[in-house]
């Protein structure tokens, strides 16, 4: 799965949505310039007396908004709104007195701004950011076939308006998010509804949650979720269902708003058809008697039904089609920590014999005070494979004539990369700061492409293939001291599309595109003798890089449905069966598809990964590195 950023058209849509759909009631006109700010406290607590604010300059340019829609305090924040008295933004300086509180951040809209604190006084300057400071919304990315989710992170301490008059409905909030993740996967499975698909209607489908913070008077009550159709031009005609939930997380009502048009309420068994301006159906949504939601692409299609799981929708939501459960969705959103994990389990079989086929896991890290998405990793993996945390901690740009296109090999004294040019392989030698030392062009008769490389005991090992027929696959041993080929072994009878090669001192390991497996060889004189072929789940496609260390085989994969760095326990590998990896780290591409990698000498929890014009440095969670 590839993660992509929102296009500019989404940004325009959401600007319009903020101006039209979230227009507050008895507050200032939507056309007025509104600016919100907040002070984030270093520690949880309240001011000893009520906080105050004053304008230090441009007093005539702004009016403080004191109603509960724009001003308040919770255990972590003090927030205020201002309305411009004129038609232009004026960058006024403000002073907030917050008795007994140490301030960690000052945020205007969604922008952190510099500030000075002297005792209880905090001074800062407004910036032109008119975002709603208490609306903590994150756009979780999709891809060409998968819609993004515009998710609102609700925190109990931020309850406002009608939500402040009752306990935080955490079960409903969790259920609404599970429905959104389930809806996203359902729409992808139905097909033809994604951002890049040719849809049978004009407009865009949008997935969104609801907020409990009462920002700028937006009540958004009770908790619900949206599956919306935005028609071209956005307004009028866009259609906004609100799916309300009971205490068990069951869908009980759909308040259906048409912007610029009539609204009505749908209940169980009443189909709600969203249509574009020409009457073409975008989606048909029907609440089921069990409190689920049936989704159909056309009125005559068989529905995909979203249903609460056995322990309630707050724990999981199921997706059923043709009397078979296809998917189970669950999530955990730790708002104070700004971390969310969603798990989608895709099932196979029927009834009591159903098992989990594969899993898609989303890890998102966001700023809990702005909603800004700081990191997003999406990985598909076999059900028995555990997902281990990782993070990109650095990138090194490489010279144009010394790229890392195919792979890297790292030693304590030198680093190496491999690439190709004009039918020849090239080995690039660097110091350990990635400063180029030498490039050597190598040619092997009958082949024209070098793959990912590895290092062992003074030598580099590489696989060579012919990109034209007849196909050939050759393994070479290259002496590091002068980058000359010492030995070569042909394995074309076993492998016709070789890529990575790794030697561990006992076995030569070879990744193969033509046969989707990892081949293991012994060296016997001038020959490589194969003593095992190890298959893995086909969605991994083929290996781009291999390493062996401490009883584990590490293989990096791309192009298939399951991308990332996978770890296999060598003692558990068996020929003739599908071998399931024990761990996956969701390594993601930054410049190009994933290629070869190597562990940083002296840092067993870090790797460099080849990205062509650069190498990316990743840290793997030390506590989750697989032990044999």
N, C-alpha and C positions, 0 to 999 in steps of 0.2 A: 504494500500500500504506500502511495506517495502522498506526502503532506504538501499542500499548496496554500499560498497566501490568498486572502480575499482580493478580488479584482476591484477596480475603481468603481464599477457599477454597483457593487455591494455597498461601498462606502456612501455613495449617493443615496441609495435606498434607505440606509440606516439614518442618515441625516434627516431625510424627509420623515421617516418614522418617528424620530425624536421630536420633530416640530409639530407633527400633526396628531399622532396617536397619544403622545404623552403630554399634550397641552394641559396645564393645571386648570382647576376650576376658578375659584375666587381670587387667584393671585394675579400677578402682573400679566399683561398681554404677551402672547408668544413672540411677538415682534420685538419686544424690549430686549436690551442686552442684559442678560443675567449671568452673574459670576458667583460660583460657590467656592469656599475654601474650608479647609479643616486642619486642625492641629492634631497630630498623632502623638499620644502620650508614650513616654518611655516605659512606663509601668502601668498596669491596670489600677484604676482608682478615680476618684472624683475630686474636683476642686474644693477647697475648704470653704470658699464662698463663690457666689455666681460669677462666671467669667464675664468680662466686658470687652468691647472693641471700640476703637475710635480711629477716624481718618486723620493722619498726620499732615496730609496735603490734599488738594483737590476736593475739599469738603462739599463743594456744590455739585460735583460730578456724579456722586453716588448716594444712594439711599439704602441704609441697612434694613434687611427684612427680618423681622423678629418673630413671625408666626412659626408654629411647629413644622410647617412645610419646609422652612428654610433654616431654622436655628434649633440647636439642641446639644446635648452632651450625653455620651454613654461612657462606659468604663475605659474605652480606649481612644475616644475622639471628642473634640469640640468642633462644631461646624456652624457656619453662617452663610447666608446668601446676601448678595447685593444686587440692586437694580440701577442701571445707568439712568441718569436724569436726561441725558442727551442721546444723540444718535451715533456717537462715536465712543470707542473704548478709550478710557483714560487710565494709564498705569499708576494708580494711586498707591501711596505707602500707608500701611495699617499698623496699629499697635493693639495686640490682644493681651489683656491681663488675665492670667490663669493661675490664681492663688494655689500654691501648694503642689503644682504639677510641673514635672520636667518634660520638655517637648523633644521628641525624636525627629519628627518630620513636619513640614508644612506643605500642604498640597493644595494647589489651585486647579479646580477642575480635575484633570488627571495628571497634572504636571507638578513634580517636586520643585520647589523654589528655595533659594537660599534664605536663611533667617538668622537673626541674632537674638539670643535670650540673655536677659540680665535680671536675675531673680525671677519674679513672676511675670515680667514683661517680655513679650515676643514681638519683634518688628520684622516685617517683610513687605515686599512689593507685589502687587497684582500683576499677573501676566494674562495675555488674551487667550484663555482657555475656558470656553463656556460649557464644558462637559458637566454633567450632574455628579457632584463630588460623592454623593452617597449611593449612587447606582453602581454597584460593583458587578460589572458584566464582562465576561470573557467570551471571545469568539474562538471556539474550539475548531481547528481547521479540518476541512474535508479534503477531498481530492476531486479528480475529474468526474467520478461517478458517485461520490459521497458528499452529501450536504454538510456544511458547517453547522454547528449548534451555537446559538447565541444564548449562553448560559448565564443566569444571574445567581451569584453566590449570596445566599441569605444567612446572616449571622444573628443569633438570638439577641445579642446586645443592640443590634441596629433596628429593632422593631419600631415602627412608627405608625401614626394614623390609626386605622381600625385594628391593625395587627398588634399594636401596643396594649390594647384593651383585653387581650387574652394570652394564654401561654403560647409559646412558639410551637407551631404545628410541624415538628421536625419529621414526623412520619409522612405527612402530606408533601412536604418539601422534598424528601428523599424519593417518594413515589413519582412526583412530577419529573424529576431528573431521570429516573429509570425509564419512564415512558418516552422521554425525548431521545435517549440513546437507542431504545428499541425501535422508535419510529425512524430514526436515521438509517439503521441497518435494514429495516423493512423496505424503505423506499429504494435502497440500493439493490436489494434482492429482486424487487419488482422490476426495476430497470427502466431506462428511458426517462428518468426524472432528475438526474444529476445536473450539476452546474454546466457541464460541457455536452450533455446529451441533447439530441434533437428532440425537443418535447412536442407533443401533439397539441399544445396550447401555447398561448403567449403569456409570458410572465415567469415568476420564480417562486418555488416553494421555500418557505422559511420556517425553521424550527427555533422556538424561543421559550424561555421560562417566564416566571413572574417574580416581582420583588416585594419585599416586606418592609422596606426602609422608609416608604412614604416620601421619597425625594421629590421636592417641588410639588408636593400635593398629589402625587400619583398613588392613589389608594391601592390599586391592583389587588383587590380583595374579593373572595378568599383565594388561597394559593391555587394555581392552575398552570397549565402549559398550553402552548400554541402550536398548531400546524397550519400555516397561513399561505395564502396565494396572493402575491403582489403582481398586479397587472402592469403592463407597460405604462410609464408615466406615474406610477404609484397611486395617484388619487385623482379622480374618484374611481371606485370600482374594486379596489383591493379588499380582500375578504379575510377576516380575522376571527377564527373560532377561539373560544376560551373554554378549555375542558376543565371543569371543576371536579374536585375529588371529595369523597367522604373520609371519615376518620380511618377507614381501613385501606385508603388509597384506591378505592374503586371510582371509575369515572361515572358521574351521575347526571351531568348536565353540560350542554354546549351552548353558551351564549355567542351567537354568530353575528358579528358586526360587519356591515359593508360600509366602507368609508365613503361618505357622500351619498349613502343610500339607507335603506331600512335595516333594522336589526330584528332578530327573533331568537327564540330559545328552542333547541332540539333536545329531546330526551331519548331514552332507550328505544331502539327500533325505528327511529325516524332518520332516514338518510339525509345527510347534509352534503350537497354537491357544490363544490367550488368551481366556478366557471370564469373564463376570461371574458373580455368585452364582446366577443363574437359568439358567446354561448358554448364554447368548447370546454369540455370537462377537464379540469386539472386533477381532481381527486374527489372521491366519494368517501365520507367519514360517517360512520354509524356507531353509536353507543350500543353495546350488547346488553342483554338482560343480566349477565354476570358481572357487569361493571367494567367490561373491557372496551376496546375500540377496534372496529373493523375498518380496514383501509382497502380501498379498491381503486385501480387506475381508471377503470371505466365502469359504468353501471352494471354491465353484464359479467364482469370478471368475478372469479372466485376470490373471496376476501382473504387477506392476511389479518389475523386477529391478535391484538395486543391484550394480554390477560394478566391479572395479578398472579404472582407465583404462589406456591402452597403456603408460605408464611406471610403473604401480603405483598402488595406492590412496593412497599417501602423497603423490602429486602430484595425483591427481584420481579422482573416482568418477563413473561413468556411471549413468544411469537409463534402462532400456529397457522398452518395452511393445509388444506385437504386432510383434516383430522390428524395431523402429525405436528409435533412440536419441533420447530426448526432452530430455535434460538432461546437462550436464557441470558438475561441482562441484569447486572448488578453494578453498583458503584459505591464509592466512599468519597465524600467531599469534606476534607478537614479545613474549614474556612480559616480558623485562626492561624494555621500553618501555611495556607495558600497551596495546598496539595490535593489533587484529585486523581483517583484511579477508577477507571471503568473497565469492566470485564464482560466480554461478549462470548458466550459459549455456543458454538455451532454444533448441533446434534445430528447424529445419524441413527438409523434404525427406527423401530416403532415400539410403542408401549413400554413394557417392563424391560425390554432388551435395548432400549435407547442408551447410547453412550455419547460422550463428548468427542467429536471428530477433531476439531481444532479450536483454538481460542484467539481472540483478538483482545489485546490489552492496551489501553490508553493510559499514559502517565502525563499529567499536566501539572506544571508548577506556575503559580500566578501570584501577583501582588495582592494580598488580602485587603489592601486599602485603596487600590485603584482598579483592580480587575485585570491589569496588564498581564498578558501571557508571557511569562519569562522563558519557559521551555516546554516543548511538547514532543513526546515520543509515542509512536504508535507501532506496535509490533504484533504480527500474527505468529503463532507458534503451536506445536502439538500440545495436546491437553496435558501430557505428563511433563512438559518442559516448564521449569520455573523461570520467571522473568527476574533478572537481576538489575539493579540500578546502574546507570552509567551517565557520565556527563562529558561533553566536549570542553576541554580546559585550555586549548590552545590551537593555533594554526600557524604554519610557517610557509611563507611564500617562497617558491623556488624559481631560479632563473629559467627563462624560456628554453634555453638549450640544455637544461638538466632537470627535466620533469620527473615526476613519480607517477607514470601512467599505468603501469602494470603491477608494481609491488615494491616493497621495501624489505631490506635485511639490515639489522642493527647489531653492531658489535660494541664492545667497550671503547674501542679506539676510533672506529670509522662507521659511517652509515652508508648504505648503498640503495640505489633505486634502479628500476628497469623500465625501458621504453623501446619503441620501434621507430625506424625511419628508413624508407626506401628499400624495404625487404631485408633489412638487417636489424639485429638486436643491439641494444645499447645498454651498457652498464655505467651508471654515474656514481662516482665516489665522493663522499662529503666528509667533513669533520663532524663532530658530535653536536655542533651548532648549525648544521645543515649548510655550511659554506662549501661550495664546490671545490674539489681538488683535481679531479680527472674524469674524463669521459672516454670510454673505450667502445669502439664499434666491433661487433662480433658477427661472423657469418658461419652458418652451418649448412652444408650442402643438402639440398632437397627440402629445406624448411625456410620460412621467411618471417616468423613471428615468435618472440620470446614472451613468456608469461610471468606470473608472480614468482619471486625468488625467495630463497632462504639461505641461512648461514649455518655452517657447522665446521668447527675445528680447522680454520684457515681456508675454507672453500665455500663458494656459493654454489647452490644447486638451482637449476632452471629447467623448465620444460619448453620445448620448441615445437611448433606445428607449421604445416603448410596450409595456407589459407585457400589454396587452389588445389584442384584434383590433379593427381592422386593425393589423398590425404596421407600425411605422415606425422608421427609423434616421436620426438627424440628427447631424452634426458641428458643434460650435460653437467659435469663437475668443473667449476671454474676456480682457478687458484687466485686468491685475493691479492697476493703480493704483486702480481703483474697482470691480473685480469685475463689470463690465458686459459683456454679450454684444455683440461688434462685428460678427461675421459668423456665418452658419449655412448649412450645406450639407446637402441631403437626399440620401441614397444608398440609399433603400429598395429601388430596383430592383436593386441589387447585394447588399445585406445586409439581413436582417430581424431579426437579433439581435446588435446591436453591443455591444461592451463597451469595451476599452481603445482609446485613440487617442494617437498620438505624432506630433509634427511635428519634422522634423530640419532645417528650413530649405529643403528641396527637395521632400520627399515627405511626404504624410500617410499614416501606417500605421494600419491598423484591424484589430483582432481580432474574429472573428466566430464565434458559437456555431452559428448556423443552417447554416453551410456549412463549419465546421472548417477555416479557413484564415486567412492574414494577407493583407489586401488593401492594395495600394499605389496611391496617387493622386497626380496632379499638380493644382495649383491653376491653373485657367484662368478668369480673371475671377471670376464669381460661382458657378462650378461646380467640383466635384471630378471629374476624369476618371481613371478607373481604368486603370492601365497594367501591372497584374500581380496575380495571385493565387497565393500560394505555399503549397502543401500541406506538411504535416509528418506524421509517423507518427500514426495515429489514436489510439493509446493515450495520447497527450498530451492528448486531448480538446480544450479550447479555452483560448485565452490569456486571462489575467486582468490582464496588465500588459505594456507594451511600452516599450522604450527603444532608441535608436540612438546609437552613439558609436564613433568611430574605425573605421568600416567594418564594425561588427558590429551585428546585430539581437539584442537580448536580450528573451526572452519567458518569463514565469512561468506555470506550469501547475498545475492542481489538478483534483480530481474524477475524472480518468482513472487509468489504471494507472501512469502516469509523472508523478510530481510533482517540481517543482523549478524552478530557474532555468536555462534553456537558452540557448545562444549559437549564432547562425547567422552565417556569413560572408556578407555581403551580395553580394559579387562572385560567389559560388558559387550563389546562389539562382536557381532555374529554375522558370518556371510550367509547369503540366501534369504535373509529376512530384512524387514524395515527396522533400522536402528534409530531409536528416538533420542535426541540430545537431552542431557540433563539440565542445561541452563541456556538461556539466550540473553545477551545484552543488546538492547535496541540501538545499535550503532546506526546513524543516519548519514546520508550523503550531504555534502555542502556545495560541491562544484560539479561532480559527475557521479556516475554509479559507483558503488563500493568496489574497491579493488584490494590488492594484497595488503597485509599488515604485519607488524612484528611487535613483540614486547620490548619495552624500553629497558636496557640493561640496568640492573640494580633496582628497578621499579616493577615488581611483578604485577602490580595492579594498574599499569599504564601501558597503552599501545600507541604507536603511530600508524595511521592508515592512509594509503595512497589516494590522492584526489587530483592527480594530474598536475596542475600548476601549483599545487600546494600539498602539504601533508597535514592531517588533522591529528591532534593529540587528545586521547580519551582516557578518562579514569574509570576503571571498573570497580564496583563496590567491593572492597577487600573482604568484607564478611560473607560475601556471596560467591567468591571465586571457588569453583568446584574443586574439591579434593577427591583423589582417587579412593 
